[in-house]
Every structure is written in structure tokens, then in C-alpha cells.
Amino acid sequence: MKSRGIKILMSMGAAALVMGSVVVQASPEDDRKAFQTYYVEKFPNTEFSDFNNGVYSISESFREQWESIEEFPPYETFVEEGEEEWNKPFKNGKGYSSCFGDNVSAIRPEYPRWDAQREQVVTLEGELNRCRTDNGEKALKWKRGKLAHLSAYISYEARGKKINVVIPDDPKALAAYEQGKHFFYAKRGQLNLACADCHVYQSGQHVRRELLSPGLGQASGWPVFRAKWSGKSKSGDGLGTLHRRYGGCNKQVRAKPFKAQSEQYRNLEFFHTYMSNGLEWNGPSYRK
């Protein structure tokens, strides 16, 4: 049969090569390159390395306000509390270092990752709680509080290290990646919106007073201190995990959120973070 040539298709964020009637699924690396190129071309005045600063990388006025706040960052206290929690021994005399080692700065870049033995994506917060339960301690709440403080401390120690999520050449790992990608591009809720509607196609646009951030770099700064969350907390603790934000986004489009650390959100984090490979980790961070 005569070749009809090669066409590049973009459907639900997945690029496919079509040659005649043969469809070749794009690789994760193809996806990542296309994703990053999209933002570099859409925001030509933003240096690639600056995309890990979210909306502050694309708005001069927002950046000025943010830089002022960063002089005395509201998450600083929680980083210190996270360090105290890290150094606090378990009842059995062991501690987090018994699970992760003593080099705290090397921990954050290890997650999310595919665990071939358990055949699932594992995250930093998930492994912190696993360390606790394996040592006879109660698991911490997923979205805020001590777990977010621990994550903030670990993320702070890893600032400047590159994001380098690996998608193994393993059918089950690739399936988890594809499920995360599907989640990012699939419409849901009464408002019929996908993550990509706000953070790809409409990134840089305003929704009321909110500037929609680029999807590139979003996963780099977590956990995040949000003024909005602080106002809802009696203690003023506005620090939250990435899965807390995933749930909040689902609620905003009037969809029922999944539980934090559900398979759906872990796979989403796998895809979401992989798209930012090459940028630096810079958590914790401040967002409105």
C-alpha cells in the first residue's frame, strides 16, 4: 500500500505518528519535548529555567509582589518544624533516616518514581507515611500539617537540584504514565474542564483576579503556602501538599475529588512532574 506520509496529531495531549493505517504512540520523551516547546514559544520572554516559579515567571507585576513576600517567606517556620519532625526519633529508636538515609538533599529528586516491586507510582509523602507505619507509628494526615512540614523541609534541602523523573520501559509503568496524562487532558465536572484547559491552552490568561499558571514547572515548588489556605486555618498554617491542590482543582470544576495519594493522583503526579524534567526543584513556595 502506498504511504500517505507522516502526520503529527495532538489528541488529549498525546502525540501520535500516523503512517498509512499504522499508529505509533508517542513516547513520554516526545510528550515532554512537545509540552516544554509549547510554553517556550508561548512565553518567549520567560527563561526556561524560570518556569519553576509559576505565574511569577510570566507576570512582572505579580513577580514584584512575590519577591517582596519571599524576603520573609511565610513557609519558613514550617520548614523549621519539618526539620524538627525529621530529627524526632520514633518510639522504636529509629527515625526517617533509617528509611531514606542521612543525605536529606538527595531525597526529593527521587520522587515520584515507579516502584517495580510494588508495581505502582510512589511519592515522597506516601513514602514518608510508609516509613512511619513500618516503624509502628501512626500515619500523618495527607494534605497538611506535619506531613506537609516534613515535605517542606526535604524540598527546601533539595533546592537547586534538577527534576529528573524516569519513566521505565515497562508496560505497567508506561500505563501509569498514560493514565496520568489522560487525567491531565480529560474534561471532568459540571464545568467540563480539564487541567490542560486552564494550565495549557489558557495559561497566562486571567480568570477574575487569578492569573492561570503554566503547567510547565507547576510540580517543582511543592508543598506550597497559600494565603487562601492560611485564612481557613485557625493556626494560620497555609502549607499544603500537591495532592491537596489536585483535590481543590477538582472541586473548582465541580467534580468529586479523589482521595489524596489515590492511584489517580499518584499517576497524575508522575506525568505532571515528568513534564518539568530539566527544571530545578524549588519548594516550598508561596502562591496566592
Rosetta blueprint (number, residue, H / E / L):
1 M L
2 K L
3 S L
4 R L
5 G L
6 I E
7 K E
8 I E
9 L E
10 M E
11 S E
12 M L
13 G L
14 A E
15 A E
16 A E
17 L E
18 V E
19 M E
20 G L
21 S L
22 V E
23 V E
24 V E
25 Q E
26 A L
27 S L
28 P H
29 E H
30 D H
31 D H
32 R H
33 K H
34 A H
35 F H
36 Q H
37 T H
38 Y H
39 Y H
40 V H
41 E H
42 K H
43 F L
44 P L
45 N L
46 T L
47 E L
48 F H
49 S H
50 D H
51 F H
52 N H
53 N H
54 G H
55 V H
56 Y H
57 S H
58 I L
59 S L
60 E H
61 S H
62 F H
63 R H
64 E H
65 Q H
66 W H
67 E H
68 S H
69 I H
70 E L
71 E L
72 F L
73 P L
74 P L
75 Y L
76 E H
77 T H
78 F H
79 V H
80 E H
81 E H
82 G H
83 E H
84 E H
85 E H
86 W H
87 N H
88 K L
89 P L
90 F L
91 K L
92 N L
93 G L
94 K L
95 G L
96 Y L
97 S H
98 S H
99 C H
100 F H
101 G L
102 D L
103 N L
104 V H
105 S H
106 A H
107 I L
108 R H
109 P H
110 E H
111 Y L
112 P L
113 R E
114 W E
115 D E
116 A L
117 Q L
118 R L
119 E L
120 Q E
121 V E
122 V E
123 T L
124 L H
125 E H
126 G H
127 E H
128 L H
129 N H
130 R H
131 C H
132 R H
133 T H
134 D H
135 N L
136 G L
137 E L
138 K L
139 A L
140 L L
141 K L
142 W L
143 K L
144 R L
145 G L
146 K H
147 L H
148 A H
149 H H
150 L H
151 S H
152 A H
153 Y H
154 I H
155 S H
156 Y H
157 E H
158 A L
159 R L
160 G L
161 K L
162 K E
163 I L
164 N L
165 V L
166 V L
167 I L
168 P L
169 D L
170 D L
171 P H
172 K H
173 A H
174 L H
175 A H
176 A H
177 Y H
178 E H
179 Q H
180 G H
181 K H
182 H H
183 F H
184 F H
185 Y H
186 A L
187 K L
188 R E
189 G L
190 Q L
191 L L
192 N L
193 L E
194 A L
195 C H
196 A H
197 D H
198 C H
199 H H
200 V H
201 Y H
202 Q L
203 S L
204 G L
205 Q L
206 H E
207 V E
208 R L
209 R L
210 E E
211 L E
212 L L
213 S L
214 P L
215 G L
216 L L
217 G L
218 Q H
219 A H
220 S H
221 G H
222 W L
223 P L
224 V E
225 F E
226 R E
227 A H
228 K H
229 W H
230 S H
231 G H
232 K H
233 S L
234 K L
235 S L
236 G L
237 D L
238 G L
239 L E
240 G E
241 T L
242 L H
243 H H
244 R H
245 R H
246 Y H
247 G H
248 G H
249 C H
250 N H
251 K H
252 Q H
253 V L
254 R L
255 A L
256 K L
257 P L
258 F L
259 K L
260 A L
261 Q L
262 S L
263 E H
264 Q H
265 Y H
266 R H
267 N H
268 L H
269 E H
270 F H
271 F H
272 H H
273 T H
274 Y H
275 M L
276 S L
277 N L
278 G L
279 L L
280 E E
281 W L
282 N L
283 G L
284 P L
285 S E
286 Y E
287 R E
288 K L
